[in-house]
């Protein structure tokens, strides 16, 4: 057994992070000074636009924009200069921004009249009494009226007047809370622009990325096409990669971001490589943690999922303390989450992997064979008896007849076990092997009333009891423990210089399990005739006595027959368990300052992500040793599922470990000014310049039984396996690094201003240069965007940009590894001689150091409407289009084999990437009547990563925000965010273009890989999220609605009466979440009661063993939660 201790330690040194966490928490609790803060009145939100000007003039302009009077003593603001301000906000928050740092505040005197005052100093008559600084309540930020300087993702210019000019979605803390999400994985489902989450916590297979993970996939272009920022800076990738769509993908684990600590999320729905660099193809998501919290809060939350064991507990803490006469501020955000997972047996939809009978009997897809997702790997097994075939390293089977001529085994020596007395059809000729088992010829996996293994349950329900329900022992959603915290320190050294630094830390543990291990078709396990329990063993045992396990009355050779075993599941070993531990940390420090009108900032960050994945699997070598050296104490493959062989199974069940680490070092220096040059017509040109350096490393340490250190050669056939783990492909260790050097520039030009400054035309120009050390390649990409303010209520915006995405470290540096499938048709042999059975075929895949960055062109045009007739309404509509070229891909195993068939059939040539065995006598016999020159079986297929694909995607986004005027019944805000996918066309690889005009080849390729992929599996045409937030005095409530449109599963089809295909429809899905809050402001306590999926809407049926698409839907069901939050 491989122990974790046998690996070189990659665990990050977290003692310093934990020290900071504990000390900061103790410091906040023990030394915080608290004081009373007056409640901010609820005010209307308006769009504010203020240029850089004296504060006196800025206050007068602000009063004009809000139609109020602001009175102040000019001496209070004399010589103060206010920076530009643009965005939707309240009067209080806008005035707070203008008066920031002046110890002044705005106070309401009467309706429509406000005054700027300097608050009196704190009284000192009672110096021993602590002053309470109460944080702002939810009711006070209901209108988002507490803000700092507007810095939205989409521009590198600090203080730039860019708000409204970019297609940016801001998700507020109120909207996040309305979803009830306890993790980023849950939250992602409520972002319509986020497509399939291909990496999530439901993953099970050994080469998958498993554990507490979630990925963001804007525009459904892939998890590696969205740049993820935390507090404005790039996050480190998850340390483990996974082959997705034929290529290994690196992605950011979104669950490393604490949902309970987020202030807001910014989503730039446009290409931004010219601004932020590689990966920003589909857009940028920036999670901003709460850095402005004053005081201290503590929250406890409990959630229960109906009709299941699933429960969740959350503890969340936020706090801050000002130090050194308010020049310094330390902020803490922390949370601890513990959740029990969901078992497949707890949901009717997932309890049985066979989904054929979940549909209405009148549905055309009722009883469709493709919905039968049970496994052919059961506890009975399938066998081939014969002798080694030296040409193929396999067993050449032979028939076995009884003394009276009854055929016991098929002509190829194939047979299986089955429970006695189960099958009653005339074709079943099972031999009574034991009181509870029969031995029968042929395969175990087929279900056929006439010739196979089937039971007719009536009502058209035909099942095969030999097939295994994989969901019998399966945890769909894992048990998870998760710790997140951030400690940040800001210190104002002088008026023009400040220091900032933070530590962000994440730790998780995930546990789940699924079906017991198997002997698969491609992992043949062969034992010699001398195997103790072999019913076709030698006449005499090793001791010279008569073999008691050999069948009598059959023409078995005296020396016996060797056995090849497959389709066997080790029930006695128990479910395959998965235990994944992860940590992720970031240490950042930097300085920011101001020189005249220029702002500058520099920072260095070191990030590390670490994961150790452990799981239960079977060692080939230890299995063979246990079987052959154990004698009658060894494992018995012919005992059926009734005999307890737990002790024997423990001899070959091993813990397989994968240990991975990624690091990211970044340094940047950026400087900008919002007032480079004052244009004669009004408005200032703004500019930003910057340089960045980053170093990425990756180290993937596979188990010694997988990386080639421990291999297995079968003593009977001589077949060599470079992986000692049954059912898992060989993957070597991998280590790589790269350095990236970047320069960027951005310019904002106010080209036109009307005399009333109502109309305006602005231009944004940006460009970025990056150089990659590992591929020795450079890119330079531009961006151009324009904003045209037509009047006070209508703005038109558009953008054109070129972007890029560099090939990741794995795609460039991965040593050759193998992957296999049990379900691949050899199309060439199928076409030539009708040999269309599924085969176990291996692919050999390797990286490519000649890869170049893929390129993309993005175009968007939109309109922003704020009609004066309906004050409080903002509507944005944006059309976008992305065209990618040179995406990293590979001609997959199926593509290569389809190409080989096409070439052999049409041009008498072949595909050199498909490696075949030499022609055997059986091949010549099979081809003898075809008139085609014979060719051998496929040994393996070569796959290499290439810059191949071209993709065109387009759609429309719509955002609506309406704040109703405050009434006696309270205040209401309605928000609506929709993503409409109009086109998703993926061109075939150049090598496959000729095949698209050939119907046979096109059928082999399948119709869900190329062409128009809209509404196929994970690409619905429409997704939207809507929320309603209501507030009246101490009460507040919200509703959140989520919609996912319908798609087609083209793997399942029936023919209509007209002969055209009818594809299986995955229905649309609509869920509703809700919550109610009550606040005791005098006690500074908030109680929340919420429910997710109020109507308990199950996800639509999908063709997989779980019965739903975990990347787009959730199977959790109705969930009730309650939380208590205390402010100090």
N, C-alpha and C positions, 0 to 999 in steps of 0.2 A: 504493500500500500504506500502510495506517495504522500508524505506528510508535507504540510505547508512549510515546516521548518527546513525542508531540504532545498528551498529556494533562497537565492540571495535576497536580502531584505530590501524592499522598495518602499516600505511604509514611511510616510512623511513624519518628520519630527513635529508633533503637534503640541508639545508641552508648552511652548511659548504662547500659542494661540489659546490654549485652555487657561493659562495663567492670566492672560489679558482678560479673558471672559470672566473668570471668577473675581479678579480684583476689581474690574469695572463694575460688576454687579454689586459687590460689597460696597464699593465707593458710592454708587448711586443711592443705595438703600440707606447707608449710614450717614451720609453727609449732605444729601440734597436739601436745599432751602426752598421752601414752597411759599407762594404768595397768591393772592386773589387777582384774577383777571376779569375785567368786565366782559359781559356777553356781547358779542358782535351782533348787531341787528341783522335780520334777514333782508337782503337788498336784491334788486334786480341785477341781472348780468347784462352787460352791454359790451359792444366791441370798442375797445379803447385804442386810439392811435395818437401817440405823443412823440415828437421829435426831441432830440437833445436840445435843451434850452434852460434858462434860469428857472429855478423852482417856482419863483413867484409867477412867471408866465405859465408854467406847466399846471399849476393849481387852477389858474383862471380858465385855461383850456379844458381842464378836466371838469370843472363845474359846468361849462357850456355843453360838453358832450353828455352830461347826465341831467341837464336841465335843472340844476340846483344852485344854491348860493353857498359859496365857501368863503368864510370870513377869517382873516388872519392878520397878525401884526407883521408888517413887512420886515421888521428888524429880526424876527425869528428865522426868516429864510434868506436873509440878505447874504449875498456871495455864494449861495449854494447853487450848484448846477445839477440838473436832473438828467439822467441818461434816457435813451429812447425806450419807449414802452409800447407794445402792441400785443393785443390778444383779447379774449373774452374774459371779463372779470367783473367784480362788484366795485362800487365806489370805495368801499373801505379798503379792499385789498390794493386797488390802484393808488390810493392816497398813502397807504402804508409803504408802498414801493418808493414813491416820490420822497417820503419823509424818512426813509431808512437811514439810521445812523445819526439822526438829529435829535433824538429823545423827544420827538413830537408825535402827536397822534391826532386823528380826526374824531370829533365828538359831535353827535347829533344834538341840535338845540331844539328844533321844532320840525314840522313837516317841510321838507325841502330846504332846510337851513342847517348848515354845519359850520363848525369853528375848529381851527387848528389851535391846540393848546399844548403847553408843556406840563405834564403831570407833576404834581408836587412830590418832593422827595419823601421816601418812606419815613414814617415817624419812628423815633428812637427812644420813646419814653419807656418801652419795655424791651430792652436789648436782648433778653434771654428768650423771648418768644420767637419761634420759627415763623417765617413768612411763607405762606402757601402760594405757590405759583400753579394755579389750576390749568391743566391743558384744555384746549378747545374741545367742546363736545361735538358729537356727530351732527347735532342740530345746527351747530354754528358753522360747520363746513358743508352743510347741505347744498349750498349754492357754490361750493368751491371758492369761497371768498377768503381763503388764506393761502397766499402764494408768495414766492420769492421771484427773483429775476427770471423772466421768460427765456429759457434756453431749451428749445425743442430740437429733437434730432432732425437733421436735414440741412443744417448749416454749421460750419465751424466758427462762424463769426459771433463772438460773445456780444449779446445785446442787440443782435441784428433784428430788424423789423421784418421777420420772415413768416410770422404766424399768419395762417390763411393762404399763403402762397404755395404751400406744399401739401400733398395728399397725406396728411398725418392723422392717424386715429389716436386719440388720447383716452385711455381707459382709466377712469378715476377709481379711487379706493372704494367709493360707494358702489360703483358698478361691479367691482371685483367681489365685494361682500354680497351683492345681490345674487351672484351665481352660487354662493354657498361652497365654493371650491376650497378644498383643504390642501391641494397640491397644484403645482403648475400643470401637471398632466390633465387634471380636471378642468382647469381654467382655459386651456388651449381649445377645448371643444366649443367654447363660447366666443371664439374669435373667427368670424366667418371667412376671413381671408386665409386662415390656416387650413390647409388641406390635410391629407392623410398623415397621421402621426405614425410613421412606419416603425419607430422605435418607442416602445412603451413597456410597461411593467408586466405585460402578459407573456412576454417572450419565454420560450422553454428550451429550444434546441441548444446543443452544446456549443455550436459555433455562432450562436446569436449573442447579441449584447443583452444581458439580463440584469435583473435587479430593479432598483428604484430609479427608473429612467423615464424621460419624456423628451421628445424632439419637436421643434417648430418647423413647419413646412409651408411657408407662404406660397401661394399660387400653385401648390402641388408640384413644384419643380424639384423637390428633394430637400431633405433635411440639411444638406450642405450648401444650399443656395440662399440661405437667410443668414445674415450676420447678426449675432447676438451680443449685445452690450450690457454691462452691469454698471450703473452709474456713469454711463458714457464711455466706458472702455471695454475692449474686447475680452471675452471670456475664454478660458482654456477649454479645449475639446475634451469630450469624454475619453478615457484612456483605452476603451475597447472599441474595436471596429467590427462591422458586420457587412457581408456581401448582400447588397440590395440592388435589384435590377441588374445583376451580373457584375457589379463592381463594389469594392469595399468603400464604405462611407464613414467619414468622421463627422461628428455632430456635437453640439453643446447639450449637456444634460440640463434641461430646464428645471428639473426638480431640485437642483442645487440652489435655486432662488427661493427664498422664503416668501410664500404668498402672504402670510400674516404680517410681513414687514414691509410690503410694497407701499410706496406713496402713490405712484401711478405708473402706467406703462405707455410708452410711446411707440407707435408702429408706423414707420415710414413705408408707405405702400408704393414704392417706386425704386428703380435701380439707383444705387448710390455708391457704386464702386469708385467713382471719381472723388467722392467725399471721404469714404471710409475704407476703401481697399477691397481686397479679395473677399469673396463669399456674398457680397451685397448685391446679388443678381436679382432676386425677387423683392428685396427690401431689407429693412433693418428693424429689429425690435430692441428697444432699450428699456430695461427694467430699472426704475429709480427707487431705491430703498428710502425709507423715511429718515431723513437727516435733519428735519426741522422740528422734531417733537420737543415740546417743552414740558417739563414735569416728568411724571412717572405713571405708567398704566400696566395692569396685569389682567390677563384674560384666561378663563378656563372654558373649554368647550367639550361637549360630549355629543356624539352622533351614533344613531342606531339605524341600520338598514333593515327594512322589514323582511320577515320570513327568511332570515339567514343568521349566520354566526358573526356577520360583519359588523364591527364596531370601531369607532375612532375616538381618540382622545387627543386634545391639543392644549398645550400651555404656551401662552405668548406673553412676552414682556417687551415693553418699550420704555425708554427713559433717557434723560439727558441732564447734564449739570454744567453750569457755566463756572469757569475758573479764572483766576488771575484778573480780578476786576472786570469780568465779562469779556476779556480778550480771548480766552480759550473756551472751548466747549467740547465735552465728551458726550457721545451719543451711543446708546446701546439698543440693538434690536435683536431679539432672540426668540426662538420657538422650539418646542419639543413635540413631536407627533408620534403617536403609537396607534397602529391600526391592525385589526384582524381582517384577513382576506375573505374572499368569497369562493366557495367550492362550486364546481360545475353541477353537482347533484342538487344544489339549492335553487336552481332555476329550471323550470320545465323545458325551456328552449335549449338548454345545454346539458341536461341530465343524460341524454342518450346521443351519441355521435351520429346515429342514423336519423336523418331529418326528413325522410320521405313521407312520413305520415303526420307531420305537423301541419300540413296544408289541408284545405278543404278537399274532400273527395272529388268535387267537381272541378277543382283546379287542374289545368292541363299538365301541371308539373307534379301532381300527386303521384307518389311511387316512382318518381324519376330515379334511375340508377345512380346518377351523379350526386344525388343528395344522400346516398348511403356512404357515410364517412367513417364507418367502423373499420377497424384494422384487421387485415388478414393474418396478422401476427397474434396468435392465441396460445393457450396453454397446451394445445394438443400437438402442434408441430407438423411440418411437412418434410419428407425425406426422399432421398434418391439412393438406391442400393446399386452398387456396381464396383468398378475398378477404376483407378486413376487413368485419365486421358492425358498422356504426356504432351499433347499439342495445345492443351488449353488450361492446364493446372486445375482441372475440375474432374468430377466423377462422371465416367461414361456409364450410364445406367443400363440395366438389363432386366428383362421380364422374368418373373418367377411364377411357375405354374404348380398347381397341386398335383398329386399323384393321379387324380382322375381328370386332369386337363383344365381345371378351373384356373383362370388367370388371377393371381393375387395382386401383382404389381402391373402397372402400365408397361407398355413396350419400352419406355425410357427408364424403367426402374423406379418410377415415382409412386409414392404412397403417403397416406396421412393417417392419423388417429382421429377417432371421433367417439363421442359418448355412446354407450351401447343402448340399442332400442329406441333411438331418437328418430331415425329416418325410416319411413315406411314405404318408400317408393320402390317400384319393381326394379329399377336400374341399380339400386343400392345393393351391393354384394359384400357388405362388411363381414370380415372374419372376426369371430369372437376371440379377441386377444386376451381379455381378462373379464371378470364379472362385470366390470363397469366400462370397459373400453372395447372398441372394435377397430380393426385395421382395414383400411379401404384404399383402393388404388386412386390415382389422380391427385389433383390439387385440392387444397383445403379452402382456398379463398373465394372460389366462384359460388354464385347463388343461382341455381337453375332448377326449376321444378322437375324437368325431365331427366337431366343427366348429372346434376351437381348435388350439392349439399343444401337442402332447403326444407323449410317447414312452412306450411300454409296455415296461417293463423286466421284465415277468413277475412272477408271484406277487402280482398285484394292485397292483404299484408303477407308478404313472403319474406322470411328472414333466414339467415344462415347462422345457426348457433355456434359455429366454429369461429366466427368473427368476434373480435373483442371490442367491447365498448370502452374506448379510451377515456371516457369521462367518468368512469366508475370511481377512480381514485385520481382526482385532478383538482388542483386549486387554481382557478382562473386568475384571480387577483391575489397577489402575495400578501403575507403578513409583513408589515413594514414598521421600522422604527427610524425616525429621522430627527436630526438635530441641526438647526441652522442658527448662526448668530453673526452679527456684524458689530464691530466696535470701531467708531470713527472719532478722530480728534481734529478739530480745527482751531488754529491759533492765529490771531491777528498780531503780527510782529510790529507793524506800523500801518499808517493809513494806506500805504502803497505796497505792502508786502505781507503775505500770509502763508502759513504752512498748513497742509492738510495730509492726513494719512488714515488708512483704514485696514482692518483685518476682517476678511469675510471667510467664514468657515462652514463646512457642510459635512455631515457624517450620516450614513444610513446603513441599515441592515435589512435585507429582504429574504424571505423564506417562502418557498412554494414547492409543490411536487406535481408529478404527472405520471402516466402509465409506467409499469415496470419495464426494465430493459428487454431488448429483443435480439434475436439472431436474424439479421436482415438478408435479403436476397443477394446484395452485393458484398456481403461480408460472410461468405460461405465458411462454414465450420465443418470440417471433415474429421471423422474418427475412423480408426482402422477396424477391420473385422473383429479384432480381439477385444473391442470395447465390451465390457462385462455384460451390459444389458441389451446388447445388439440381438434382435430376434433373428437376424440373418448371419449370426456369427459362426465361427468354425465348429466342426462337429465335436472337437475335444477342447476343453479349457486348457489354460496354461499348465495346470497341475496334471494333465493327462486324463482327467475324468470327463465324463460326458457333460456337455455344456447344457445346463438346465434352462437357459434362457433362449436357446435356439428353437425355432418352430420346427415341428415335425410334420411329415406328410407333404413336403414341397421339394422341388428340384433345386435346392440351394447347394452350391458347390461345397465340397468338403472343407475347403479352406475358408469358406464364408465370403461375405461381401462387405466392402467398406461402405460407410454411410456418410452422406452429405446432409447436414441438418440446417433447416432454415424455417422461416415463418414461425419461430418459436418465441414465446414470451415467458420470462422467468417470474411468475407470480410470487414464488416463495421468497424472492429477494425484496419484494415490496416496491412501492413507487420510487421512481427516480426523484430524489430530493435535490433542491437547488438552494444554496446559501451564498448570498453575495454581500460583501462588505465594501463600502465606498467611502472615500474621503475626498474633499476638494477644499483648497484654501487659496486665498490671495492676500498678499502683503503689498500694500501700496503706500508710497510716500511722495510728496511733491510740494512745490512752491507755486504761488500765483501772485501776480502783482500788476501794477499799473504804472505806465510811464506816459505822462501827458494824456493823450487820448487813446493810447495803446494799452490793451490788456494782453498779458502774457501768462503762460502756464507751462510747467514742465513736471513730469512725474515718471517714476520708475515703479514697475510692478513685477512681482514674481508670483506665478500661479502654478499649482500642482494639482493634478487629479490622479487618484490612485484607486484601483479596484482589484479585489481578489474574489474570484468566482470558484466555488467548490460544488461538486455534484457527484452523485452516485452513478457509476457505470460499470461495465464488465471488462476485465482484462482477458484478452485472448490466451495469452500464455498461461495465466493462472487457471483459466477455465480448462484448458487442455490438460494441465497437470492434475487438476482436481478430478477430472473425468477418468484419466488413464491410470493414475497412481492410487486412486481411492478404492479400487476394486468394488466390492459390494457396498462400501461406505462412500463411494463416489456419487456424483449426481446422476440420476436416472431420468433420461429424456422420455421414457416410455411409461411414466407413472401417472400421467394425466394431472389434473389440477387438484386431486384429492389428497395426495400424499404430502405431508409436511416435510420439506427439505430445506428448511431455513438454515440449519447448521451447514449443510453442504454448500448452499448458495453463498454464505458468508466467506467461503474460501476464495471466491473469484470476484466478489463485489468490491470495487476499489473507489477511493475518493480521488477524483480528478480535479486538478487545480490549474487555474489560469490566473496569472498575476500581471497586471498592466499598469503603466504609468505614463502620463503625459505632463510635460512642463511647458510653460510659456513665460518668457521674459519680454517685457516691453519697456521702451523708453520713448518719450515723445516730448517735443518742444513746439508749442504753438503760440502764435501771437496774432492779434487782430485789432481792428479799430472799426467802430460803426460810423466814424465821421472822418474819412480820409480826405474828402473834398466836397465842399458845399456847392451844389449845382445852382445856377442862377435862378432856375424856376422853382427851387425848393427841393429839399431832400439832400441827403448826404450819401456819397459813395462809401461803401464799406469793403474791407478786404481782410482776408485771413491767409496766413502762410504757415507752413509747418513741416516738420520732418519727424519721421518715426523709424524706430528700429525694433525688430522683434526676432526672437529665436524660439523655435518650436522643436521639441524632442518627443519621441515616442519610443516606448520599449514594451514589447508584448512577449511575455515569457510563458510559453505553453508547457503543459505537463510533459514530463520525460517520456511518457507513453504515447504522446502525440507528436512531439517535435523530432522524432527519429532517433532519440537516444535509446529507447527500448522498442525493439521491433519483434515481429513474430513470423516464423516460417513454418507452415504446416508440415509436419513430418510425413503425412500420407501423400499429399499431392505435390509438395515442394513449393506451393504458392507462397509468395513473399508479401507481407503486409508491413508497410513502413509506419503504420499506426497499430499499437498494441491494444487500443480500445475498440471494442466491438461497436460498430455503428457510427463511429466518428472518424472523419477524414484526417489524414496527416496534415498538420500545419506547422511549419518551422517557426522558431523564434524570430522576431523581427525588431531591429533597432535602427532608427534613422533620425536625422535632424536637418534643419535648414535655417538660414538667416534671411530675413527680408528687410530691404531698405526702401524707404518710401519718402517721397516729396509731394506736397500738394499745395495748391493755391485756389483761392475762391474770391470772386469779386461780385459785389452787388452794386448795380448801377440804377439810380432813379432817373430814367431817361426823360420822363415827362411828368409834370405836375400842373394842374389847372390853377388858375388864380385863386379859386375857392378851396383848392387842395382837396377837392372831392374826387376828381379823376386823376389817375396816375398810371404810369407804365414802368415797371421795374424789370430788370434783367439780372439773372444769376448766371455767372460763368465759373466753371470749376474744372480742374484737371488734376490728375494724379499719375505719378510715375512710381512703379515698383520693380524691384529686381530680386529674383529668387536664386539663392546660391546653389541649391541642389540640382536644378535643371539649367542653371546658367542662362536664364532668359529674363528679359525685361518687357514691361508693357507700359504704355502711356495712353490713358483714356480720358476723354472730355465729357463734360455735362453742360447743357444749356437749358435754362428754364426762364419763363417769362410770366409776369403777372400784370394783368390789365384791369384796373379798377374803373369800371364804367360809370358807376355812381355809388351812392351810399349803400345800396342794397344788392349790388351785383358785381362780382369779381370773376374774371376768367383767368385760368392758370393753365400752363402747358409746360412740358419738359421733353427734351430729347437727350439721351445719354448713351454712351457706350460703356460697357462694363466687362468684367472678366472674373473668372474663378480659376485659381491655380489648381493643378492636380494635387491631391493630398499626399501626405508622406507615404501612405501605404500603397497607393496606386503607382507611385514612382519606384519604391524600394522593396516591395514585397517579394521575398524569395518564392520559388515555385511551390505551390501547395495543391492539394487535390480536394475535389468535392465529388460526391456521387449521387445518383438518383436510382431508385428502383423502378421508375415508371417512365422509361424512354423507349419509343418505337424506333427501330432501325428502318427509316423510310425507304432506303434503297432496296433492302431485302424484302420489305413489304410490297413494294411496287413490282419487283422482279419475280418473286416466287410465292407471294402471299404469306410470308412469315412476319406477321404483324403483332406478335406478342410483345408486351412490355419487357424491357431488359434492364439489368443493372449496369449502368455505364458511368465511368469515371471521367472527370475533366481535370486536366492539369492547367493551372492558372498561374500567371506570373506578372510581376510589375513591369513597368516600361519607363526607363530613364529618359526616353526621347519624347515623352508627352509634353505638350505645350498647354498653356492656359486656354480654356474655352473662352469664347467671346460672346457677347450679347449686345443687342441694341434694344433700348427701351423707349417707348413713346407713350406720353399720357397727355390728355387734355380734359379739363374739367371746369366746373362753374361753382361758385359759392354764392348762395342767395341768403340775404338777411332782410326780408321784406319789412318795410316800416309799417305796413298795414296790419301786420301780425307780429308785433314786437315780442321778442323772446324766441323767435323761430330762426334756426340756421339749417340750411339744407345744402349739402354738397353732393355733386354727381361727377364722377371721374371715369373716363374711358382710358384703358391702358392696353398696351400691346408689348409683348416680349418676343424677340426672335433670338434663339441660341444657335451658335455654330460650334462645331468641334467638341461637343460634350463628350466627356470620357465615358466610354462604353466598351462592350466586347460583343463579338459574335458569339452568342451563347451556345451551349451544347446543342440545343434544339435547332438553332439557326444553322450551325455548321453541318449537322446531319441532314437538314432539309436541303441545304446547298449541295451537299454530296449527292443526294438523290437526283436533284435537278440536273447536275452536270453529267451523271452516269446515264440518265434517261435521254437527254437531249443532245449531248455532244461527245459521248463515249469517252469522257474524261472523268476526273474525280477531284475531290477536295483534299488537298494534302494535309489539312489540319485534322482530318479524321483518320486515325491510325487503326488499321485492321490486321487481324491475324492472317497467317498463311492459309491458303485454301486447303481444306481437308477432304477426305473421301466423302464424308457426309455432305459437305458443301457441293461437291461435284454431282452427287446424286440429286440434291435438291434443285440444282440448276439444269439438270439434264434435259428437261422438256421445255425450258423457257426460251432457248435460243440465245441466251445471254451468257457471256463469259462469266464464270463463277468468281465470286470474291468472298473473303472471309468475314468473320464476325468482328464487330468493333471492339478494340482493346481499350482505347481511351481517345479523348478529344483534346486538342491543344487550344487554349484560350489565352489571349493577350490583350491587355488594356490598350485602347487606341482612341485617338480623337476622331470620332465618327459621326455622331448624330447631329441632326438639325431639328429644331423644335420651334413651333409657333403657337403662342398662347395669347389669348386676349379676353377681355371681360370688362365689366362695369361695376364700380363700387358706388354705393349710395349711403350717406350718413345724414341723419336727421336728429336735431335736438330742439325740443320745444319746452320752454319754461312758461307755464301758465301764470297769468297774473295772480298774485296772492288773493285768496278769497277767505270767507268765514270758515269754509271747510278745510282750509289749509293751503299748502303749497304743493304743486305737482310738476315734476319734470319727466318728460317722455323722451326716450332715446331709441333710435333704430339704426342698425348697421347691417347692411346687406352686401353680399358679394355674388355677382352673376357671372358665371363662366360662359363665355360666348364661343370660344374656339380652343381646342387642344389637339393640334396636329403634330404628329411625330413622323418625320420622314424615315424610311427604311435606310439601313446602312447602304452605302454605295454598292457593295458586293451583292446585296440582296435585291437591288432594283429590278434586274431581269426576272426574278422569281414572281414579282407582283403581277405580271401579265400571264402567269401560268396557274390555272386553277388548282391543279394537284399540289404544286409547290406552295401556293397561297394557303391551302387547307392545312398543309404541314406546318407552316409558320404560325398559323393561328391569326385571328383577327383582333386580338387585344394587345398587340405589341406595336403596330405601326398604323399609320393613317389617322383617321379622326377618332380620338380616344375619349371624346366628350361623353359623359354619362356612362362610362365603363368602370365598374367596381368602385373606385374611390374618387371619382371626379363628377360629383353632382353639378347640375347646372346652377342651382340656387342654394345658398346658405344664408341664414340671417339670424341676428340676435336682437331682441328688443327688451327694453326695461322701462319700468315705471317706478318713480321714486316719489313718495308722498310724505309730507311732514306737517304736523300740527302740534305746536307746543311740545309736550313731553312724549308724544307718540310719533312714530314713523313706521313706514312699511314700504316694501318694494316687491315687485314681480319681475321675474326674468324669464324670457321665452327664447327657446332655441329651436331652429328648424334646419334640417338637413334634407335636401331633395333626393329624389329617387335616382337610381342607377340601374344598369343592366349587368348581370353576370353572364358573360357570353360563353362560359364553359358549360352552361346548361341551356339546351335549346330543344324545341320540338318543331316539327314541320306543320305548317298550316295547310288548309285544304288547297290553297293556291300554290303550295310547294315552297313558299318562302320561310325562312327561319323565324321562329318566335323565341326571343331570349327571356330568361328568367328575370323578373323585375324585383329589385330590392326596393321595398316601399319607402316613401318619405317618412320622416320621423319628426315629431313635434313634442317637446317637453316644456314644462312650466315649473319654475322654482319660486318660492316666496318666503318672506320673513317679516316679522313684526318686532319692533323695538319699543321699549319703554325706558325712560331715563329719569332717575331721581337726581336732579341736578344739585339739590341741596346736600345729598349724600355722595354725589359724584359716582354714581353706579348706573350701569346700563345692563338691562336684561334683554336677550334676544331669543326668539323662538322661530325656527325656520324649518322649511321642508323642501327637499329637492325631489324633482320628478313627482309632483303632487298627484298626478293621475296614474302613476305607476305604469308608464308607457314602456313596454318591452321594446328592445331594438328590433328592426326588421330582420327577417330570416336571411342568412347569408350562407353560401356554400362552403363551410369548413366545419371541422369537428366541434368547435365551440358554438356554432350557429349564429354568430354575429361578427361584424367587422370591428375589431377593437381599435383600429386606427381612426374610425370616424364616428363610432357609437359607443354607448356604455350599457352594460348589462346589470348595473348595480340595483336599479329599481328605486322604489320610494324610500326616502331617507328622512328621518326626523332628527333635528339637532337643536341643542339649547346652549347658550353661552352666557357667561356672567363676566362683565368687565368692570374693573374698579380703577378709578383715577385717583392719584395722590398729588 
